[in-house]
Amino acid sequence: MIPSLFILTILLVLLATDYLFLPRQARRAFLVMGLVFGLIGLLAVFPNGLSAVASWVGIGRGVDLIVYLALIVLVREYFISRSRQAALESQLTSLVRQIALMNPDKNSDEEHA
């Protein structure tokens, strides 16, 4: 076995073991991560296969295909994260307003102190 392949396999196994201890609600994430780790493992064992897929879709090298796909996924995750953050900020603002309206006396005392 090639030393880099051995090291990559060990790293994949170590990363995958983190997902074994997820709560039941995270099973979908576990399945997705299992597929991702499995695909990465296959690509590590058969690197020429990725080059063949890349040339089939019109990209020169397999590494370029991975970079393009990773960029698409990262941009998608960025926008999803920003959207969730905006929703959480909106909910937080709404909750703070409700608390402020429920306790008008406490708010006016703190402003004068």
C-alpha positions as CSV (number, residue, x, y, z in Angstrom):
1,M,0.0,0.0,0.0
2,I,1.2,3.5,-0.9
3,P,2.2,5.4,2.3
4,S,0.0,8.5,1.4
5,L,-2.9,6.2,0.8
6,F,-2.4,4.5,4.1
7,I,-2.3,7.9,5.9
8,L,-5.3,9.2,4.0
9,T,-7.3,6.1,5.0
10,I,-6.4,6.4,8.6
11,L,-7.4,10.1,8.6
12,L,-10.8,9.2,7.0
13,V,-11.5,6.5,9.5
14,L,-10.6,8.9,12.4
15,L,-12.9,11.6,11.0
16,A,-15.7,9.1,10.4
17,T,-15.5,7.9,14.0
18,D,-16.6,11.3,15.2
19,Y,-19.9,10.8,13.5
20,L,-20.5,7.5,15.2
21,F,-21.4,9.2,18.4
22,L,-24.1,11.6,17.0
23,P,-27.5,11.6,18.6
24,R,-30.4,9.9,16.7
25,Q,-31.6,13.2,15.2
26,A,-28.4,13.4,13.3
27,R,-28.7,10.2,11.4
28,R,-29.3,11.9,8.1
29,A,-26.1,13.9,8.6
30,F,-24.3,10.6,9.4
31,L,-25.5,9.0,6.2
32,V,-24.5,11.9,4.1
33,M,-21.1,12.1,5.8
34,G,-20.7,8.3,5.4
35,L,-21.3,8.7,1.6
36,V,-18.8,11.6,1.5
37,F,-16.1,9.7,3.4
38,G,-16.8,6.6,1.3
39,L,-16.5,8.6,-1.9
40,I,-13.2,10.2,-0.7
41,G,-11.9,6.7,0.2
42,L,-12.8,5.4,-3.3
43,L,-11.1,8.4,-4.9
44,A,-8.0,7.8,-2.8
45,V,-7.8,4.2,-3.9
46,F,-8.7,4.8,-7.5
47,P,-7.3,8.3,-8.4
48,N,-7.4,7.7,-12.1
49,G,-11.2,7.2,-11.9
50,L,-11.6,10.8,-10.9
51,S,-9.5,12.0,-13.8
52,A,-11.7,9.9,-16.1
53,V,-14.9,11.5,-14.6
54,A,-13.4,14.9,-14.9
55,S,-12.5,14.4,-18.6
56,W,-16.0,13.0,-19.2
57,V,-17.6,16.3,-18.0
58,G,-15.0,18.4,-19.9
59,I,-12.6,19.3,-17.1
60,G,-8.9,18.7,-17.6
61,R,-7.9,17.2,-14.3
62,G,-9.6,15.4,-11.4
63,V,-8.2,17.8,-8.9
64,D,-9.8,20.7,-10.8
65,L,-13.1,18.9,-10.6
66,I,-12.8,18.5,-6.8
67,V,-11.9,22.2,-6.4
68,Y,-14.9,23.3,-8.5
69,L,-17.3,21.0,-6.6
70,A,-15.9,22.1,-3.3
71,L,-16.2,25.8,-4.2
72,I,-19.9,25.2,-5.2
73,V,-20.6,23.4,-1.9
74,L,-18.8,26.1,0.2
75,V,-20.6,29.0,-1.4
76,R,-23.9,27.2,-0.9
77,E,-23.1,26.5,2.7
78,Y,-22.1,30.1,3.2
79,F,-25.4,31.4,1.9
80,I,-27.4,28.9,4.0
81,S,-25.4,29.9,7.1
82,R,-26.1,33.6,6.4
83,S,-29.8,33.0,5.9
84,R,-30.0,31.0,9.2
85,Q,-28.1,33.7,11.0
86,A,-30.4,36.4,9.7
87,A,-33.4,34.3,10.8
88,L,-31.9,33.8,14.3
89,E,-31.2,37.5,14.6
90,S,-34.8,38.3,13.7
91,Q,-36.1,35.9,16.2
92,L,-33.8,37.3,18.9
93,T,-34.9,40.8,18.2
94,S,-38.6,39.7,18.4
95,L,-38.0,38.0,21.7
96,V,-36.1,41.0,23.2
97,R,-39.0,43.3,22.2
98,Q,-41.5,40.9,23.8
99,I,-39.5,40.8,27.0
100,A,-39.1,44.6,27.0
101,L,-42.9,45.1,26.5
102,M,-43.7,42.6,29.3
103,N,-41.5,44.4,31.8
104,P,-41.8,48.1,31.1
105,D,-41.0,49.2,34.7
106,K,-37.7,47.3,34.9
107,N,-36.5,48.9,31.6
108,S,-37.3,52.5,32.7
109,D,-35.5,51.9,36.1
110,E,-32.4,50.7,34.4
111,E,-32.3,53.7,32.1
112,H,-32.3,56.1,35.0
113,A,-29.6,54.3,37.0
